[in-house]
């Protein structure tokens, strides 16, 4: 099929790296791997950081202009077979795809849309209503986590849903790496206010009681909360932590290969692409049993998921992997097999083709 792809929150060509950008790119790769032609329909970023009507009105004007542009383009060159929108939520609805899909009588599909009833307050309620309309119109809504599916089905029980497990391109992880330092911890995360800072804070608190163990840590990430994040670790020996800042995505595997354990609390994580990459590199994970993290880490097999907010349990899990080499090695092998066998690009491509084939038949 010829597929028009759109990510209102962040274009796959956006200059700033993030999990959203990476997954948008991975979805395009998976669709192409399945034999489909994918065209990036629009790079308009329809995102509101704050509930502000003036900015919303300006974005609506831009959306109407995009609809007019694409209408003219499709009338001249032919319409696509399907519109595919990635990551709709209350701050980033799709005001382009639903209208075009209806006008040109093509299926509309969403991936990783989300709906939270607690956002139905004031201005955000109006924004979320736009997401609801898109989900109801969709021939298929592809969910990455059971958490997202529950949120959508509770609010929109008549919508059509299918599941696709979070995945990565495992090609760069195929070769078995030289074993890194088993006591080197690794974290890869942006430094921004909110959940990310909360996770960094919890990580710093968890490391403080195990200073007697010979761990070191590499941290990949940067952002507006850099100083606040580093301040959380001020009480730990400076020579224990290597601050690598923002690096190119292609360089991340080498950092992962250098370590022995991946540590990241994951406050509010939708699921966390970094967890998938860490396991592909053979790192067992220590995270919280929270949000969408259980969708990408198998507790007791590929790592440990600790109770939300329990710093002592998080500390204990890190300590256990530091001192129990046999268990760490077993989990490392489990982690690699899990990702390479079940969460690869090829696996995702086959699943996507299976889901989209049902639409084509319909």
N, C-alpha and C positions, 0 to 999 in steps of 0.2 A: 504493500500500500504506500501511497504518497501521504505523508503525515506532516501536518502543520504543528510545530512544537512551540509552546509559550510558557515562560516561567515569570509570572508577574512580580514575585518577590525579588528575584535576582537572576538576570540573564546568565546563561552559561558562559558568555563572553565578558562578564563583569570583571573589573580589574582586581577586586579584593577577594582573596581566597576564603572559602568557607565550606562547611558541609553542604549547604544548599547548592552552591555553585558546583561542587563536585558531583553531587547526586544528579543534578540536571545533566551534566556531561555524561555521567554513567548511563542514564536512561537513553540518551541519544545514541550512545555506543551500542547499548543492548538492542535497541530497535533496529539499528543498522545491521548489527550482527544477525538479526533475524530476517534480513533480506528486505527491510523496508527502506524507502527513501525518506529522509527527515529534513525538512526545511525549517529553519528558525523563523517563525512567522513575524515576530516583533521583539524588539529589545526595550520596549517601554517598561520602565519600572513603576508599577502601580503599588506603591508602599507608603503607608502613613505611620510615622513614628508616634505621633500624638493625635488625639481626636480633634481635628481642626478642619472646619467646613470649608474655609477658603482654599486650603491646599487640595482638599477633595474635589472641589469644583474645578480647579485648574487641571487636575488629573483626568477628570471626566471629559474635559474638552480635548485633551490629548488622546484619550481613548476613542472618542468619536472620529478624530482625524485618522487614527490608525484603522478604524473600521472602514472609513471611506477609501483610504489608500489600498487596503487589501481587497476591498470589493472591486475596485477598478482593475487591480492586478489579476484577480481570479477571473473576472469577466473577459479579460484579454488573453490570458495564458492557460486558463482552465483551473478548476477548483481542486483542492486536495481531496483525498478519500476520507480524511478523519482529522479532527482537531484534538490535540493532546495538551492539557494544561497541568503543569506541575506546581504543587505546594500552594494551594489556595487556603487562606485562613483570614481571620477577621481584620487583620491589618493589610492584607494583600489579596483582595478578590480579583476575579477575572471579569473585566468589563468589555472584553473584545471577543473572545471565543464564543460565548453563548449566542450572541447576536448573529455572528457570521455563520455558525453552524446551523442555526435556524433558518437564516435567509437562503443558504445554499443547500439545505437539506442533506447535511453530512452528520455522521455521529460525532458527539462531543464526549470526550473522556477526560477524567481528572486522575491525578496520581498524588497521593499524600495530602489530600484535602483534610482539614480538621474542623471540628465544631465543638465549642465549649459553652454550655448554657450559662456559665457564670459570666460570660462576656456580653450577655444580653442586657446591657445597661447603657442608657444614653446613646451617644453617637456610635459607639461600637456595636450596639444592637442593630443599627441600620446597616453597618458594614457587613456584619455577619449574616444578615438577611440576604445580601447579594451572594454570599457563598452558598447559602442554603438553596437559592434559586438555581445556581449552577449545578449543584450536586443532584438536585431533583431532575434537572433537564438531562443530565449525563446518561448516555447509554451504558456507561460503566464507570464506577469510581474504584480505583485501585488503591487499596490500603496497605501500608507497610507494617503496621502494628495492630494488634488486637485492641489496644487502647484507643487508637484513632477510629477503628471500625465501630467500637462500642459508642463513642461519642457521636458519630454520625448516625448510626442506626437508632439510637435513643431519640434523636431529634427528627430524623427523616426516615422512618421505617419502610417507606415504599420505594426508596432509592435502590439502585442496583450496585452491588459490591463484589469485588474479587480481591484476593490476597496475593501479594508479591513480597517475599522476604527481602529486607535490606541486603544489598550486595555491593561488591567492588570489582574492579578489574584486577584479577589476581596474577596477571601475566608477569608483573615485576617481582612477584614473590615465589615464582615457580621453583627456582633453584634453591636448594637447601642452603641457608646461609652458614657461614662460620659462626660458631656459638659465641655470643657476646659475653660481657661480664655479667655473671649471674646475680650479682648484688647491685647492679646499676638499674635504677628505676627510670622510667621514661614517661613523660606527659606531653601530649600535643593538644593545645587548646588556645583559642583566642583569648585575649585579655580585655574583656568589656564588662561594664556594670551588669548587675543582676545575677543570673544563675552561674555564669562563668566565675565571677569573683567569689560567689558563695562556695563554689567547688574548690577553688584555690585556697580559700580560707580553711575549709575543712581538711584539705590535704596537709597544709602546714601544721594544723593542730594534731593531726594523726602522726606526723613524723617526729614531733617533739619528744614523745616518750621512748623512742627507739634509737636514740643517739648512741647507745652503747654498741649497736650493731654497725658493721662496716659498709653501710650503704652510701651510694652517691646517686645523684639524679640529674638527668638532662631534661630541660624544659624547652619545648618548641612553641613559640607563640608570641604575639605582640598585640597591641591595641591601646585604646584610650585609657584603660585602667592599669597600665603597666606599673606605674609607681605604687598604686594601692596594692597590687598583687605582690610585688617584691617586698613591700612593707610587711606583708603577712609572714614572710619567711625570715625576717630580720633577726629573730631569736635563734636561728639555726646557724651552724658554722658555715661561713661563706664558701669555704673550699669544698663543701659537699655538693653544691648546686651549680650546674652549668646552664647559664641563660643563653640560649641560642637565638632568640628572637624569631622573627618571621623568616622562613626559608622557602625555597621553591618546593612545590609538592613532590617533584621528582626526587628531591633530596631526603624526604622523610623516611623512606625505607632504610637508608643507610643508618639513620639515627636509631630506628627501631632495632635493626640488626645488632647495634652496639650494646643493647641493654639486655636485661634478664626478666624484668617484670614491668607491666604497664599499669600505672596507677592514676585513676581519675574518678572522683566521686560521682560525677555525672548529674548534678542537680538539674532537674528540668530537661534532661536530654530527650529529644524526640526518639533517638536510638543511638546515634553516635557512629559516624563513619570511621573515626579514629580507632574505635574498639575493633572493628573488622580488620583494619590494616595491621594493628598490633598483633592480633591473633594469627593473621596470615604470615607475619614475620616470626612466629613461634614464641610470642610472649603471652604467658598467662596474665589475666586481667584481675585487678581488684577495683570494684566499683560498688555503687549502692544498688539495691534492689528497688529501683525507682523509675517512674515514667516508662519510656520505651526501652530502657537498657536490657531488661530480660529477653528482649527479642533478638539480641545480638551476642549475648554472653550466656553460656550454659553453666549455671551455678554448680560448683563441685566437680565440673568436668574440664572446662576451659578457663576457669577462674573462680573467684569468690564474689558473691553479691551480698553485701551486708545490709542490715536494716537501715532505712532512711534516717539520717541525722545522728546515727550512733557512731560517734568518733572513736570510742574505745574499740568497737567491733572492727572498724576500718583499720585501726592500728594493728589489732590482733591478726587480721588477715594478711597484711603486709609482712608482719613479723614471721608468720607461719611459712610463707613462701621464701623468705630470706634464709630461714634456718633449716628447712626441710628440702634438701636438694633433690631427692628422689621424687617427691610430690611435684615440685616445680617442673622437673624434666618431663614427667608424665603429662602434666597439664599443657606444657608447651607443645608436645606432640599432638595432643587432642585438639588444641586450638588451631594448629595448622591444617589438620585433616578436616575439621569442621568448616573452615572458610574455603579451602581449596576444593572440597567436594560438594559443598552445599550452598555456598554464597558467592559463586563465581559469575563472571559476565555471561558465560555460556549458559549456565543454569537459569539466570534471569532472562536471557534472550528467549529461551525455549518457553518459559512460563508466560512471558509477555505475548509471544506469538500465539500461544494457546488461548489466552484471554481475548486477544483482539480478533482471532479467528471466529469466535462466537458472535462478535458484533458483525463481522463481514457476512456471516451466514444469515444472521437476523435481517 
